[in-house]
Amino acid sequence: MTKTWPFVLSLAGMSVSAAVLILLVPSLFGSGEQVSVEALVVLACLAGVFAVGARLCRPSSSGSDGG
């Protein structure tokens, strides 16, 4: 059970950072509020790092090989 926590935390971090990124992207094209491009780049990199972490920490399947 303890080996799944890094995977769960990576998945949660990726979900949160990607959700915030998706919410901020439309403000780039709107004329009202300004969001810094650096913040979007940081969020994109953060989502990427969490995605790689989730890929590396994923638990192995306990079932048969399947093919």
PDB file of N, H, CA, C and O in Angstrom:
ATOM      1  N   MET A   1       0.818  -1.211   0.000  1.00  0.00           N
ATOM      2  CA  MET A   1       0.000   0.000   0.000  1.00  0.00           C
ATOM      3  C   MET A   1       0.858   1.270   0.000  1.00  0.00           C
ATOM      4  O   MET A   1       0.480   2.284  -0.588  1.00  0.00           O
ATOM      5  N   THR A   2       1.999   1.203   0.657  1.00  0.00           N
ATOM      6  H   THR A   2       2.306   0.380   1.134  1.00  0.00           H
ATOM      7  CA  THR A   2       2.814   2.418   0.759  1.00  0.00           C
ATOM      8  C   THR A   2       3.482   2.774  -0.565  1.00  0.00           C
ATOM      9  O   THR A   2       3.895   3.918  -0.753  1.00  0.00           O
ATOM     10  N   LYS A   3       3.598   1.814  -1.488  1.00  0.00           N
ATOM     11  H   LYS A   3       3.262   0.884  -1.335  1.00  0.00           H
ATOM     12  CA  LYS A   3       4.216   2.124  -2.774  1.00  0.00           C
ATOM     13  C   LYS A   3       3.283   2.891  -3.697  1.00  0.00           C
ATOM     14  O   LYS A   3       3.730   3.444  -4.702  1.00  0.00           O
ATOM     15  N   THR A   4       2.000   2.936  -3.376  1.00  0.00           N
ATOM     16  H   THR A   4       1.637   2.487  -2.560  1.00  0.00           H
ATOM     17  CA  THR A   4       1.056   3.632  -4.248  1.00  0.00           C
ATOM     18  C   THR A   4       0.955   5.119  -3.926  1.00  0.00           C
ATOM     19  O   THR A   4       0.432   5.879  -4.741  1.00  0.00           O
ATOM     20  N   TRP A   5       1.441   5.558  -2.762  1.00  0.00           N
ATOM     21  H   TRP A   5       1.866   4.940  -2.101  1.00  0.00           H
ATOM     22  CA  TRP A   5       1.300   6.968  -2.397  1.00  0.00           C
ATOM     23  C   TRP A   5       2.034   7.918  -3.346  1.00  0.00           C
ATOM     24  O   TRP A   5       1.469   8.954  -3.696  1.00  0.00           O
ATOM     25  N   PRO A   6       3.258   7.621  -3.778  1.00  0.00           N
ATOM     26  CA  PRO A   6       3.891   8.538  -4.751  1.00  0.00           C
ATOM     27  C   PRO A   6       3.096   8.641  -6.049  1.00  0.00           C
ATOM     28  O   PRO A   6       3.008   9.716  -6.642  1.00  0.00           O
ATOM     29  N   PHE A   7       2.518   7.527  -6.489  1.00  0.00           N
ATOM     30  H   PHE A   7       2.590   6.653  -6.007  1.00  0.00           H
ATOM     31  CA  PHE A   7       1.697   7.547  -7.699  1.00  0.00           C
ATOM     32  C   PHE A   7       0.450   8.394  -7.495  1.00  0.00           C
ATOM     33  O   PHE A   7       0.090   9.190  -8.363  1.00  0.00           O
ATOM     34  N   VAL A   8      -0.205   8.231  -6.365  1.00  0.00           N
ATOM     35  H   VAL A   8       0.087   7.584  -5.660  1.00  0.00           H
ATOM     36  CA  VAL A   8      -1.426   8.987  -6.078  1.00  0.00           C
ATOM     37  C   VAL A   8      -1.128  10.473  -5.964  1.00  0.00           C
ATOM     38  O   VAL A   8      -1.882  11.297  -6.483  1.00  0.00           O
ATOM     39  N   LEU A   9      -0.052  10.822  -5.301  1.00  0.00           N
ATOM     40  H   LEU A   9       0.561  10.152  -4.879  1.00  0.00           H
ATOM     41  CA  LEU A   9       0.313  12.231  -5.159  1.00  0.00           C
ATOM     42  C   LEU A   9       0.714  12.842  -6.500  1.00  0.00           C
ATOM     43  O   LEU A   9       0.390  13.996  -6.778  1.00  0.00           O
ATOM     44  N   SER A  10       1.414  12.079  -7.327  1.00  0.00           N
ATOM     45  H   SER A  10       1.677  11.141  -7.101  1.00  0.00           H
ATOM     46  CA  SER A  10       1.772  12.575  -8.656  1.00  0.00           C
ATOM     47  C   SER A  10       0.531  12.779  -9.519  1.00  0.00           C
ATOM     48  O   SER A  10       0.419  13.767 -10.244  1.00  0.00           O
ATOM     49  N   LEU A  11      -0.388  11.838  -9.430  1.00  0.00           N
ATOM     50  H   LEU A  11      -0.297  11.035  -8.840  1.00  0.00           H
ATOM     51  CA  LEU A  11      -1.625  11.948 -10.199  1.00  0.00           C
ATOM     52  C   LEU A  11      -2.461  13.141  -9.741  1.00  0.00           C
ATOM     53  O   LEU A  11      -3.026  13.860 -10.564  1.00  0.00           O
ATOM     54  N   ALA A  12      -2.537  13.348  -8.431  1.00  0.00           N
ATOM     55  H   ALA A  12      -2.078  12.763  -7.762  1.00  0.00           H
ATOM     56  CA  ALA A  12      -3.290  14.491  -7.908  1.00  0.00           C
ATOM     57  C   ALA A  12      -2.617  15.811  -8.288  1.00  0.00           C
ATOM     58  O   ALA A  12      -3.298  16.762  -8.669  1.00  0.00           O
ATOM     59  N   GLY A  13      -1.301  15.877  -8.190  1.00  0.00           N
ATOM     60  H   GLY A  13      -0.747  15.104  -7.881  1.00  0.00           H
ATOM     61  CA  GLY A  13      -0.587  17.092  -8.572  1.00  0.00           C
ATOM     62  C   GLY A  13      -0.742  17.406 -10.044  1.00  0.00           C
ATOM     63  O   GLY A  13      -0.909  18.564 -10.427  1.00  0.00           O
ATOM     64  N   MET A  14      -0.687  16.367 -10.874  1.00  0.00           N
ATOM     65  H   MET A  14      -0.551  15.426 -10.563  1.00  0.00           H
ATOM     66  CA  MET A  14      -0.875  16.571 -12.310  1.00  0.00           C
ATOM     67  C   MET A  14      -2.291  17.066 -12.598  1.00  0.00           C
ATOM     68  O   MET A  14      -2.484  17.957 -13.425  1.00  0.00           O
ATOM     69  N   SER A  15      -3.272  16.492 -11.919  1.00  0.00           N
ATOM     70  H   SER A  15      -3.115  15.769 -11.247  1.00  0.00           H
ATOM     71  CA  SER A  15      -4.657  16.897 -12.147  1.00  0.00           C
ATOM     72  C   SER A  15      -4.894  18.351 -11.757  1.00  0.00           C
ATOM     73  O   SER A  15      -5.533  19.099 -12.497  1.00  0.00           O
ATOM     74  N   VAL A  16      -4.387  18.747 -10.614  1.00  0.00           N
ATOM     75  H   VAL A  16      -3.868  18.140 -10.012  1.00  0.00           H
ATOM     76  CA  VAL A  16      -4.595  20.119 -10.144  1.00  0.00           C
ATOM     77  C   VAL A  16      -3.868  21.124 -11.032  1.00  0.00           C
ATOM     78  O   VAL A  16      -4.448  22.135 -11.429  1.00  0.00           O
ATOM     79  N   SER A  17      -2.608  20.853 -11.344  1.00  0.00           N
ATOM     80  H   SER A  17      -2.137  20.032 -11.022  1.00  0.00           H
ATOM     81  CA  SER A  17      -1.863  21.813 -12.160  1.00  0.00           C
ATOM     82  C   SER A  17      -2.416  21.890 -13.584  1.00  0.00           C
ATOM     83  O   SER A  17      -2.440  22.970 -14.175  1.00  0.00           O
ATOM     84  N   ALA A  18      -2.856  20.768 -14.140  1.00  0.00           N
ATOM     85  H   ALA A  18      -2.836  19.891 -13.660  1.00  0.00           H
ATOM     86  CA  ALA A  18      -3.439  20.799 -15.478  1.00  0.00           C
ATOM     87  C   ALA A  18      -4.791  21.506 -15.473  1.00  0.00           C
ATOM     88  O   ALA A  18      -5.121  22.205 -16.431  1.00  0.00           O
ATOM     89  N   ALA A  19      -5.574  21.337 -14.416  1.00  0.00           N
ATOM     90  H   ALA A  19      -5.305  20.770 -13.638  1.00  0.00           H
ATOM     91  CA  ALA A  19      -6.869  22.012 -14.337  1.00  0.00           C
ATOM     92  C   ALA A  19      -6.692  23.529 -14.249  1.00  0.00           C
ATOM     93  O   ALA A  19      -7.411  24.278 -14.909  1.00  0.00           O
ATOM     94  N   VAL A  20      -5.738  23.977 -13.439  1.00  0.00           N
ATOM     95  H   VAL A  20      -5.153  23.368 -12.903  1.00  0.00           H
ATOM     96  CA  VAL A  20      -5.482  25.415 -13.332  1.00  0.00           C
ATOM     97  C   VAL A  20      -4.956  25.953 -14.663  1.00  0.00           C
ATOM     98  O   VAL A  20      -5.316  27.055 -15.078  1.00  0.00           O
ATOM     99  N   LEU A  21      -4.112  25.179 -15.324  1.00  0.00           N
ATOM    100  H   LEU A  21      -3.820  24.284 -14.987  1.00  0.00           H
ATOM    101  CA  LEU A  21      -3.596  25.586 -16.634  1.00  0.00           C
ATOM    102  C   LEU A  21      -4.732  25.735 -17.644  1.00  0.00           C
ATOM    103  O   LEU A  21      -4.770  26.707 -18.399  1.00  0.00           O
ATOM    104  N   ILE A  22      -5.641  24.789 -17.659  1.00  0.00           N
ATOM    105  H   ILE A  22      -5.610  23.999 -17.046  1.00  0.00           H
ATOM    106  CA  ILE A  22      -6.777  24.855 -18.582  1.00  0.00           C
ATOM    107  C   ILE A  22      -7.654  26.066 -18.281  1.00  0.00           C
ATOM    108  O   ILE A  22      -8.176  26.698 -19.200  1.00  0.00           O
ATOM    109  N   LEU A  23      -7.817  26.388 -17.013  1.00  0.00           N
ATOM    110  H   LEU A  23      -7.393  25.874 -16.267  1.00  0.00           H
ATOM    111  CA  LEU A  23      -8.627  27.548 -16.653  1.00  0.00           C
ATOM    112  C   LEU A  23      -7.951  28.867 -17.020  1.00  0.00           C
ATOM    113  O   LEU A  23      -8.641  29.853 -17.278  1.00  0.00           O
ATOM    114  N   LEU A  24      -6.631  28.907 -17.049  1.00  0.00           N
ATOM    115  H   LEU A  24      -6.071  28.106 -16.839  1.00  0.00           H
ATOM    116  CA  LEU A  24      -5.929  30.156 -17.320  1.00  0.00           C
ATOM    117  C   LEU A  24      -5.659  30.406 -18.801  1.00  0.00           C
ATOM    118  O   LEU A  24      -5.435  31.552 -19.190  1.00  0.00           O
ATOM    119  N   VAL A  25      -5.673  29.377 -19.630  1.00  0.00           N
ATOM    120  H   VAL A  25      -5.855  28.446 -19.314  1.00  0.00           H
ATOM    121  CA  VAL A  25      -5.356  29.551 -21.043  1.00  0.00           C
ATOM    122  C   VAL A  25      -6.319  30.509 -21.752  1.00  0.00           C
ATOM    123  O   VAL A  25      -5.845  31.337 -22.530  1.00  0.00           O
ATOM    124  N   PRO A  26      -7.636  30.452 -21.536  1.00  0.00           N
ATOM    125  CA  PRO A  26      -8.519  31.390 -22.239  1.00  0.00           C
ATOM    126  C   PRO A  26      -8.247  32.862 -21.926  1.00  0.00           C
ATOM    127  O   PRO A  26      -8.570  33.733 -22.734  1.00  0.00           O
ATOM    128  N   SER A  27      -7.661  33.146 -20.772  1.00  0.00           N
ATOM    129  H   SER A  27      -7.399  32.438 -20.116  1.00  0.00           H
ATOM    130  CA  SER A  27      -7.372  34.540 -20.440  1.00  0.00           C
ATOM    131  C   SER A  27      -6.255  35.108 -21.312  1.00  0.00           C
ATOM    132  O   SER A  27      -6.087  36.326 -21.373  1.00  0.00           O
ATOM    133  N   LEU A  28      -5.500  34.266 -21.976  1.00  0.00           N
ATOM    134  H   LEU A  28      -5.636  33.277 -21.927  1.00  0.00           H
ATOM    135  CA  LEU A  28      -4.491  34.769 -22.916  1.00  0.00           C
ATOM    136  C   LEU A  28      -5.139  35.459 -24.107  1.00  0.00           C
ATOM    137  O   LEU A  28      -4.587  36.416 -24.651  1.00  0.00           O
ATOM    138  N   PHE A  29      -6.303  34.979 -24.510  1.00  0.00           N
ATOM    139  H   PHE A  29      -6.752  34.202 -24.069  1.00  0.00           H
ATOM    140  CA  PHE A  29      -6.964  35.492 -25.696  1.00  0.00           C
ATOM    141  C   PHE A  29      -8.026  36.533 -25.387  1.00  0.00           C
ATOM    142  O   PHE A  29      -8.529  37.190 -26.299  1.00  0.00           O
ATOM    143  N   GLY A  30      -8.376  36.695 -24.112  1.00  0.00           N
ATOM    144  H   GLY A  30      -7.968  36.161 -23.371  1.00  0.00           H
ATOM    145  CA  GLY A  30      -9.347  37.709 -23.717  1.00  0.00           C
ATOM    146  C   GLY A  30      -8.675  39.049 -23.533  1.00  0.00           C
ATOM    147  O   GLY A  30      -7.469  39.122 -23.296  1.00  0.00           O
ATOM    148  N   SER A  31      -9.449  40.102 -23.642  1.00  0.00           N
ATOM    149  H   SER A  31     -10.429  40.043 -23.835  1.00  0.00           H
ATOM    150  CA  SER A  31      -8.883  41.437 -23.506  1.00  0.00           C
ATOM    151  C   SER A  31      -8.976  41.965 -22.075  1.00  0.00           C
ATOM    152  O   SER A  31      -8.369  42.988 -21.757  1.00  0.00           O
ATOM    153  N   GLY A  32      -9.721  41.289 -21.216  1.00  0.00           N
ATOM    154  H   GLY A  32     -10.215  40.458 -21.474  1.00  0.00           H
ATOM    155  CA  GLY A  32      -9.946  41.787 -19.859  1.00  0.00           C
ATOM    156  C   GLY A  32      -8.758  41.631 -18.936  1.00  0.00           C
ATOM    157  O   GLY A  32      -8.030  42.591 -18.685  1.00  0.00           O
ATOM    158  N   GLU A  33      -8.561  40.449 -18.438  1.00  0.00           N
ATOM    159  H   GLU A  33      -9.152  39.669 -18.641  1.00  0.00           H
ATOM    160  CA  GLU A  33      -7.520  40.250 -17.443  1.00  0.00           C
ATOM    161  C   GLU A  33      -6.250  39.704 -18.072  1.00  0.00           C
ATOM    162  O   GLU A  33      -6.287  39.005 -19.085  1.00  0.00           O
ATOM    163  N   GLN A  34      -5.146  40.031 -17.462  1.00  0.00           N
ATOM    164  H   GLN A  34      -5.115  40.598 -16.639  1.00  0.00           H
ATOM    165  CA  GLN A  34      -3.850  39.618 -17.982  1.00  0.00           C
ATOM    166  C   GLN A  34      -3.247  38.550 -17.074  1.00  0.00           C
ATOM    167  O   GLN A  34      -3.206  38.708 -15.854  1.00  0.00           O
ATOM    168  N   VAL A  35      -2.792  37.489 -17.669  1.00  0.00           N
ATOM    169  H   VAL A  35      -2.825  37.360 -18.660  1.00  0.00           H
ATOM    170  CA  VAL A  35      -2.079  36.433 -16.952  1.00  0.00           C
ATOM    171  C   VAL A  35      -0.690  36.365 -17.552  1.00  0.00           C
ATOM    172  O   VAL A  35      -0.529  36.391 -18.772  1.00  0.00           O
ATOM    173  N   SER A  36       0.305  36.278 -16.700  1.00  0.00           N
ATOM    174  H   SER A  36       0.174  36.257 -15.709  1.00  0.00           H
ATOM    175  CA  SER A  36       1.668  36.254 -17.226  1.00  0.00           C
ATOM    176  C   SER A  36       1.928  34.931 -17.941  1.00  0.00           C
ATOM    177  O   SER A  36       1.466  33.871 -17.519  1.00  0.00           O
ATOM    178  N   VAL A  37       2.662  35.022 -19.009  1.00  0.00           N
ATOM    179  H   VAL A  37       3.037  35.883 -19.353  1.00  0.00           H
ATOM    180  CA  VAL A  37       3.006  33.837 -19.790  1.00  0.00           C
ATOM    181  C   VAL A  37       3.924  32.935 -18.973  1.00  0.00           C
ATOM    182  O   VAL A  37       3.898  31.714 -19.124  1.00  0.00           O
ATOM    183  N   GLU A  38       4.730  33.535 -18.115  1.00  0.00           N
ATOM    184  H   GLU A  38       4.752  34.528 -17.992  1.00  0.00           H
ATOM    185  CA  GLU A  38       5.620  32.741 -17.276  1.00  0.00           C
ATOM    186  C   GLU A  38       4.837  31.825 -16.348  1.00  0.00           C
ATOM    187  O   GLU A  38       5.245  30.687 -16.111  1.00  0.00           O
ATOM    188  N   ALA A  39       3.723  32.307 -15.823  1.00  0.00           N
ATOM    189  H   ALA A  39       3.392  33.231 -16.015  1.00  0.00           H
ATOM    190  CA  ALA A  39       2.899  31.467 -14.949  1.00  0.00           C
ATOM    191  C   ALA A  39       2.337  30.280 -15.714  1.00  0.00           C
ATOM    192  O   ALA A  39       2.262  29.174 -15.178  1.00  0.00           O
ATOM    193  N   LEU A  40       1.945  30.498 -16.957  1.00  0.00           N
ATOM    194  H   LEU A  40       2.006  31.396 -17.393  1.00  0.00           H
ATOM    195  CA  LEU A  40       1.426  29.395 -17.763  1.00  0.00           C
ATOM    196  C   LEU A  40       2.524  28.385 -18.089  1.00  0.00           C
ATOM    197  O   LEU A  40       2.285  27.177 -18.090  1.00  0.00           O
ATOM    198  N   VAL A  41       3.725  28.886 -18.365  1.00  0.00           N
ATOM    199  H   VAL A  41       3.919  29.867 -18.365  1.00  0.00           H
ATOM    200  CA  VAL A  41       4.840  27.984 -18.657  1.00  0.00           C
ATOM    201  C   VAL A  41       5.197  27.162 -17.419  1.00  0.00           C
ATOM    202  O   VAL A  41       5.466  25.965 -17.522  1.00  0.00           O
ATOM    203  N   VAL A  42       5.199  27.800 -16.261  1.00  0.00           N
ATOM    204  H   VAL A  42       4.981  28.773 -16.178  1.00  0.00           H
ATOM    205  CA  VAL A  42       5.495  27.085 -15.020  1.00  0.00           C
ATOM    206  C   VAL A  42       4.441  26.015 -14.760  1.00  0.00           C
ATOM    207  O   VAL A  42       4.782  24.894 -14.383  1.00  0.00           O
ATOM    208  N   LEU A  43       3.174  26.341 -14.953  1.00  0.00           N
ATOM    209  H   LEU A  43       2.897  27.252 -15.259  1.00  0.00           H
ATOM    210  CA  LEU A  43       2.119  25.349 -14.750  1.00  0.00           C
ATOM    211  C   LEU A  43       2.221  24.202 -15.746  1.00  0.00           C
ATOM    212  O   LEU A  43       1.986  23.049 -15.387  1.00  0.00           O
ATOM    213  N   ALA A  44       2.565  24.502 -16.982  1.00  0.00           N
ATOM    214  H   ALA A  44       2.756  25.439 -17.274  1.00  0.00           H
ATOM    215  CA  ALA A  44       2.724  23.452 -17.982  1.00  0.00           C
ATOM    216  C   ALA A  44       3.896  22.532 -17.625  1.00  0.00           C
ATOM    217  O   ALA A  44       3.796  21.311 -17.748  1.00  0.00           O
ATOM    218  N   CYS A  45       4.990  23.123 -17.189  1.00  0.00           N
ATOM    219  H   CYS A  45       5.071  24.115 -17.089  1.00  0.00           H
ATOM    220  CA  CYS A  45       6.144  22.313 -16.772  1.00  0.00           C
ATOM    221  C   CYS A  45       5.822  21.481 -15.536  1.00  0.00           C
ATOM    222  O   CYS A  45       6.237  20.327 -15.431  1.00  0.00           O
ATOM    223  N   LEU A  46       5.092  22.062 -14.616  1.00  0.00           N
ATOM    224  H   LEU A  46       4.755  23.000 -14.701  1.00  0.00           H
ATOM    225  CA  LEU A  46       4.700  21.348 -13.410  1.00  0.00           C
ATOM    226  C   LEU A  46       3.795  20.163 -13.741  1.00  0.00           C
ATOM    227  O   LEU A  46       3.958  19.079 -13.182  1.00  0.00           O
ATOM    228  N   ALA A  47       2.850  20.370 -14.642  1.00  0.00           N
ATOM    229  H   ALA A  47       2.717  21.251 -15.096  1.00  0.00           H
ATOM    230  CA  ALA A  47       1.984  19.264 -15.057  1.00  0.00           C
ATOM    231  C   ALA A  47       2.801  18.181 -15.749  1.00  0.00           C
ATOM    232  O   ALA A  47       2.546  16.993 -15.556  1.00  0.00           O
ATOM    233  N   GLY A  48       3.776  18.579 -16.549  1.00  0.00           N
ATOM    234  H   GLY A  48       3.984  19.544 -16.706  1.00  0.00           H
ATOM    235  CA  GLY A  48       4.638  17.606 -17.204  1.00  0.00           C
ATOM    236  C   GLY A  48       5.484  16.806 -16.227  1.00  0.00           C
ATOM    237  O   GLY A  48       5.638  15.594 -16.376  1.00  0.00           O
ATOM    238  N   VAL A  49       6.027  17.484 -15.232  1.00  0.00           N
ATOM    239  H   VAL A  49       5.902  18.469 -15.110  1.00  0.00           H
ATOM    240  CA  VAL A  49       6.838  16.798 -14.220  1.00  0.00           C
ATOM    241  C   VAL A  49       5.984  15.813 -13.431  1.00  0.00           C
ATOM    242  O   VAL A  49       6.414  14.689 -13.169  1.00  0.00           O
ATOM    243  N   PHE A  50       4.784  16.225 -13.052  1.00  0.00           N
ATOM    244  H   PHE A  50       4.435  17.138 -13.264  1.00  0.00           H
ATOM    245  CA  PHE A  50       3.890  15.312 -12.344  1.00  0.00           C
ATOM    246  C   PHE A  50       3.476  14.139 -13.216  1.00  0.00           C
ATOM    247  O   PHE A  50       3.316  13.026 -12.716  1.00  0.00           O
ATOM    248  N   ALA A  51       3.298  14.369 -14.518  1.00  0.00           N
ATOM    249  H   ALA A  51       3.428  15.274 -14.925  1.00  0.00           H
ATOM    250  CA  ALA A  51       2.940  13.282 -15.427  1.00  0.00           C
ATOM    251  C   ALA A  51       4.072  12.264 -15.530  1.00  0.00           C
ATOM    252  O   ALA A  51       3.827  11.058 -15.524  1.00  0.00           O
ATOM    253  N   VAL A  52       5.299  12.742 -15.625  1.00  0.00           N
ATOM    254  H   VAL A  52       5.498  13.722 -15.630  1.00  0.00           H
ATOM    255  CA  VAL A  52       6.445  11.836 -15.666  1.00  0.00           C
ATOM    256  C   VAL A  52       6.562  11.084 -14.344  1.00  0.00           C
ATOM    257  O   VAL A  52       6.851   9.888 -14.331  1.00  0.00           O
ATOM    258  N   GLY A  53       6.338  11.782 -13.237  1.00  0.00           N
ATOM    259  H   GLY A  53       6.103  12.753 -13.247  1.00  0.00           H
ATOM    260  CA  GLY A  53       6.376  11.130 -11.934  1.00  0.00           C
ATOM    261  C   GLY A  53       5.313  10.057 -11.794  1.00  0.00           C
ATOM    262  O   GLY A  53       5.573   8.991 -11.234  1.00  0.00           O
ATOM    263  N   ALA A  54       4.123  10.327 -12.296  1.00  0.00           N
ATOM    264  H   ALA A  54       3.912  11.192 -12.750  1.00  0.00           H
ATOM    265  CA  ALA A  54       3.063   9.326 -12.241  1.00  0.00           C
ATOM    266  C   ALA A  54       3.401   8.131 -13.120  1.00  0.00           C
ATOM    267  O   ALA A  54       3.097   6.990 -12.773  1.00  0.00           O
ATOM    268  N   ARG A  55       4.024   8.396 -14.246  1.00  0.00           N
ATOM    269  H   ARG A  55       4.271   9.323 -14.528  1.00  0.00           H
ATOM    270  CA  ARG A  55       4.417   7.304 -15.152  1.00  0.00           C
ATOM    271  C   ARG A  55       5.497   6.434 -14.513  1.00  0.00           C
ATOM    272  O   ARG A  55       5.451   5.209 -14.627  1.00  0.00           O
ATOM    273  N   LEU A  56       6.462   7.051 -13.847  1.00  0.00           N
ATOM    274  H   LEU A  56       6.500   8.046 -13.755  1.00  0.00           H
ATOM    275  CA  LEU A  56       7.547   6.294 -13.241  1.00  0.00           C
ATOM    276  C   LEU A  56       7.138   5.579 -11.957  1.00  0.00           C
ATOM    277  O   LEU A  56       7.700   4.535 -11.626  1.00  0.00           O
ATOM    278  N   CYS A  57       6.173   6.126 -11.236  1.00  0.00           N
ATOM    279  H   CYS A  57       5.716   6.974 -11.505  1.00  0.00           H
ATOM    280  CA  CYS A  57       5.769   5.566  -9.942  1.00  0.00           C
ATOM    281  C   CYS A  57       4.543   4.678 -10.018  1.00  0.00           C
ATOM    282  O   CYS A  57       4.064   4.198  -8.991  1.00  0.00           O
ATOM    283  N   ARG A  58       4.032   4.453 -11.201  1.00  0.00           N
ATOM    284  H   ARG A  58       4.420   4.843 -12.036  1.00  0.00           H
ATOM    285  CA  ARG A  58       2.803   3.667 -11.284  1.00  0.00           C
ATOM    286  C   ARG A  58       3.041   2.253 -10.788  1.00  0.00           C
ATOM    287  O   ARG A  58       4.091   1.661 -11.037  1.00  0.00           O
ATOM    288  N   PRO A  59       2.050   1.716 -10.079  1.00  0.00           N
ATOM    289  CA  PRO A  59       2.196   0.352  -9.569  1.00  0.00           C
ATOM    290  C   PRO A  59       2.087  -0.661 -10.697  1.00  0.00           C
ATOM    291  O   PRO A  59       1.371  -0.450 -11.676  1.00  0.00           O
ATOM    292  N   SER A  60       2.795  -1.745 -10.546  1.00  0.00           N
ATOM    293  H   SER A  60       3.377  -1.917  -9.751  1.00  0.00           H
ATOM    294  CA  SER A  60       2.725  -2.791 -11.556  1.00  0.00           C
ATOM    295  C   SER A  60       1.414  -3.537 -11.422  1.00  0.00           C
ATOM    296  O   SER A  60       0.855  -3.645 -10.330  1.00  0.00           O
ATOM    297  N   SER A  61       0.933  -4.044 -12.530  1.00  0.00           N
ATOM    298  H   SER A  61       1.387  -3.955 -13.417  1.00  0.00           H
ATOM    299  CA  SER A  61      -0.334  -4.787 -12.506  1.00  0.00           C
ATOM    300  C   SER A  61      -0.089  -6.138 -11.837  1.00  0.00           C
ATOM    301  O   SER A  61       0.925  -6.794 -12.073  1.00  0.00           O
ATOM    302  N   SER A  62      -1.036  -6.529 -11.007  1.00  0.00           N
ATOM    303  H   SER A  62      -1.860  -5.996 -10.816  1.00  0.00           H
ATOM    304  CA  SER A  62      -0.883  -7.785 -10.277  1.00  0.00           C
ATOM    305  C   SER A  62      -1.548  -8.953 -11.017  1.00  0.00           C
ATOM    306  O   SER A  62      -1.459 -10.099 -10.577  1.00  0.00           O
ATOM    307  N   GLY A  63      -2.210  -8.662 -12.132  1.00  0.00           N
ATOM    308  H   GLY A  63      -2.282  -7.731 -12.489  1.00  0.00           H
ATOM    309  CA  GLY A  63      -2.886  -9.704 -12.886  1.00  0.00           C
ATOM    310  C   GLY A  63      -1.950 -10.410 -13.836  1.00  0.00           C
ATOM    311  O   GLY A  63      -0.731 -10.252 -13.770  1.00  0.00           O
ATOM    312  N   SER A  64      -2.535 -11.188 -14.717  1.00  0.00           N
ATOM    313  H   SER A  64      -3.525 -11.316 -14.771  1.00  0.00           H
ATOM    314  CA  SER A  64      -1.732 -11.903 -15.701  1.00  0.00           C
ATOM    315  C   SER A  64      -1.171 -10.927 -16.732  1.00  0.00           C
ATOM    316  O   SER A  64      -1.597  -9.774 -16.805  1.00  0.00           O
ATOM    317  N   ASP A  65      -0.234 -11.388 -17.509  1.00  0.00           N
ATOM    318  H   ASP A  65       0.112 -12.325 -17.450  1.00  0.00           H
ATOM    319  CA  ASP A  65       0.435 -10.530 -18.481  1.00  0.00           C
ATOM    320  C   ASP A  65      -0.512 -10.030 -19.548  1.00  0.00           C
ATOM    321  O   ASP A  65      -0.384  -8.881 -19.971  1.00  0.00           O
ATOM    322  N   GLY A  66      -1.427 -10.812 -19.990  1.00  0.00           N
ATOM    323  H   GLY A  66      -1.531 -11.745 -19.646  1.00  0.00           H
ATOM    324  CA  GLY A  66      -2.453 -10.370 -20.908  1.00  0.00           C
ATOM    325  C   GLY A  66      -2.017 -10.275 -22.352  1.00  0.00           C
ATOM    326  O   GLY A  66      -2.817  -9.884 -23.201  1.00  0.00           O
ATOM    327  N   GLY A  67      -0.824 -10.606 -22.654  1.00  0.00           N
ATOM    328  H   GLY A  67      -0.173 -10.924 -21.964  1.00  0.00           H
ATOM    329  CA  GLY A  67      -0.587 -10.605 -24.043  1.00  0.00           C
ATOM    330  C   GLY A  67       0.691 -10.353 -24.587  1.00  0.00           C
ATOM    331  O   GLY A  67       0.854 -10.362 -25.807  1.00  0.00           O
TER     332      GLY A  67
END
